[in-house]
Amino acid sequence: MEELGEGLRAPKDTEPPSKEHTWAGPRPPAHM
């Protein structure tokens, strides 16, 4: 629910970082 509610604080440790979670996460956009 956290990944859908708040993408910036969604801990994706078990799941691979999606494009939406890439820019919304603490990490910079890898595609840009």
KOLTIMI-620037 format. One record per residue: residue in one letter; x, y, z of N, C-alpha, C, O, CB in turn; residue number from 1. Coordinates in steps of 0.1 Angstrom, whole numbers, plus 5000, padded with zeros to 4 digits. Atoms other than C-alpha are relative to their C-alpha. Glycine has a CB too. Example, Ala and Ser with C-alpha at 12.3 -4.5 7.8 and 13.67 -1.06 7.14 Angstrom:
NODE / a / 5009 / 4988 / 5000 / 5123 / 4955 / 5078 / 5009 / 5012 / 5000 / 5019 / 5012 / 5007 / 4990 / 5000 / 5012 / 1;
NODE / s / 4991 / 4989 / 5000 / 5137 / 4989 / 5071 / 4992 / 5011 / 5008 / 4997 / 5022 / 5009 / 5004 / 5005 / 4986 / 2;
***
This chain:
NODE / m / 5008 / 4988 / 5000 / 5000 / 5000 / 5000 / 5009 / 5013 / 5000 / 5005 / 5023 / 4995 / 4991 / 5000 / 5012 / 1;
NODE / e / 4991 / 4988 / 4999 / 5030 / 5023 / 5007 / 5005 / 5003 / 4986 / 5007 / 5015 / 4982 / 5011 / 4997 / 5009 / 2;
NODE / e / 4994 / 4998 / 5014 / 5043 / 5018 / 4971 / 4989 / 5006 / 4991 / 4992 / 5013 / 4982 / 5004 / 4987 / 4994 / 3;
NODE / l / 5010 / 4995 / 5008 / 5009 / 5027 / 4957 / 4995 / 5014 / 5006 / 4992 / 5023 / 4999 / 4988 / 4991 / 5000 / 4;
NODE / g / 5004 / 4987 / 4993 / 5001 / 5055 / 4983 / 5011 / 5010 / 4999 / 5009 / 5021 / 4993 / 4997 / 4997 / 5015 / 5;
NODE / e / 4989 / 4991 / 5001 / 5035 / 5071 / 4986 / 5012 / 4993 / 4993 / 5019 / 4984 / 4999 / 5004 / 5006 / 5014 / 6;
NODE / g / 4989 / 5006 / 5007 / 5061 / 5062 / 4960 / 5014 / 5004 / 5004 / 5023 / 4997 / 5002 / 4998 / 5002 / 4985 / 7;
NODE / l / 4987 / 4995 / 4996 / 5088 / 5083 / 4975 / 5006 / 4993 / 5012 / 5018 / 4993 / 5015 / 4999 / 5015 / 5003 / 8;
NODE / r / 4996 / 5007 / 4988 / 5089 / 5062 / 5006 / 4997 / 4985 / 4999 / 4994 / 4979 / 5009 / 4994 / 5006 / 5013 / 9;
NODE / a / 5003 / 5014 / 5003 / 5083 / 5028 / 4990 / 5013 / 4992 / 5000 / 5020 / 4993 / 4990 / 4992 / 4999 / 4987 / 10;
NODE / p / 4988 / 5008 / 4999 / 5110 / 5004 / 5001 / 4999 / 4988 / 4990 / 4992 / 4978 / 4993 / 5002 / 4995 / 5014 / 11;
NODE / k / 5001 / 5011 / 5010 / 5116 / 4982 / 4970 / 5013 / 4992 / 5001 / 5022 / 4993 / 4993 / 4999 / 5006 / 4985 / 12;
NODE / d / 4988 / 5008 / 4998 / 5141 / 4958 / 4984 / 4998 / 4986 / 4994 / 5007 / 4980 / 4988 / 5002 / 4998 / 5016 / 13;
NODE / t / 5003 / 5013 / 5006 / 5124 / 4926 / 4973 / 4996 / 5001 / 4986 / 4997 / 4991 / 4978 / 4989 / 4992 / 5009 / 14;
NODE / e / 5005 / 4998 / 5013 / 5109 / 4940 / 4942 / 5010 / 5010 / 4992 / 5015 / 5019 / 4998 / 4986 / 5006 / 5000 / 15;
NODE / p / 4991 / 4991 / 5008 / 5129 / 4956 / 4913 / 4994 / 5014 / 4999 / 4982 / 5016 / 4998 / 5001 / 4994 / 4986 / 16;
NODE / p / 5004 / 4986 / 5001 / 5127 / 4994 / 4910 / 4993 / 5003 / 4987 / 4999 / 5002 / 4976 / 5012 / 5009 / 5002 / 17;
NODE / s / 5008 / 4997 / 5012 / 5100 / 5003 / 4885 / 5004 / 5014 / 4995 / 5010 / 5022 / 5002 / 4985 / 4999 / 5003 / 18;
NODE / k / 4997 / 4987 / 5005 / 5102 / 5034 / 4863 / 4993 / 5011 / 5008 / 4998 / 5022 / 5010 / 4995 / 5001 / 4985 / 19;
NODE / e / 5007 / 4990 / 4992 / 5076 / 5051 / 4884 / 5006 / 5002 / 5014 / 5006 / 5013 / 5019 / 4985 / 4996 / 5002 / 20;
NODE / h / 4993 / 4999 / 4987 / 5095 / 5043 / 4916 / 5014 / 5005 / 4999 / 5020 / 5008 / 5009 / 4999 / 4986 / 5007 / 21;
NODE / t / 4986 / 4996 / 5002 / 5128 / 5052 / 4900 / 5001 / 5015 / 5002 / 5010 / 5020 / 5009 / 5004 / 4997 / 4986 / 22;
NODE / w / 4999 / 4985 / 4999 / 5121 / 5090 / 4897 / 4993 / 5004 / 5013 / 4996 / 5015 / 5018 / 4993 / 5006 / 4988 / 23;
NODE / a / 5007 / 4996 / 4988 / 5097 / 5090 / 4927 / 5007 / 4995 / 5012 / 5005 / 5000 / 5023 / 4986 / 4993 / 5000 / 24;
NODE / g / 4992 / 5005 / 4989 / 5122 / 5071 / 4949 / 5011 / 5009 / 5003 / 5013 / 5020 / 4997 / 5005 / 4986 / 4997 / 25;
NODE / p / 4989 / 4992 / 4995 / 5152 / 5084 / 4967 / 5012 / 5000 / 4990 / 5021 / 5008 / 4991 / 5005 / 4995 / 5014 / 26;
NODE / r / 4990 / 5001 / 5010 / 5173 / 5074 / 4937 / 4997 / 5008 / 4988 / 4985 / 5010 / 4985 / 5003 / 4985 / 4997 / 27;
NODE / p / 5002 / 4992 / 5012 / 5178 / 5096 / 4906 / 4995 / 4992 / 4989 / 4997 / 4980 / 4989 / 5013 / 5008 / 4997 / 28;
NODE / p / 5005 / 5007 / 5012 / 5162 / 5087 / 4873 / 5011 / 4994 / 4992 / 5020 / 5001 / 4987 / 4992 / 5009 / 4991 / 29;
NODE / a / 4990 / 5007 / 5007 / 5183 / 5061 / 4856 / 4998 / 5001 / 4985 / 5008 / 5000 / 4977 / 5001 / 4985 / 5004 / 30;
NODE / h / 5003 / 4999 / 5015 / 5166 / 5065 / 4822 / 5003 / 5014 / 4995 / 5004 / 5016 / 4983 / 4985 / 4997 / 4998 / 31;
NODE / m / 4997 / 4987 / 5005 / 5173 / 5102 / 4821 / 5015 / 5003 / 5003 / 5020 / 5014 / 5000 / 4991 / 5011 / 5008 / 32;
***
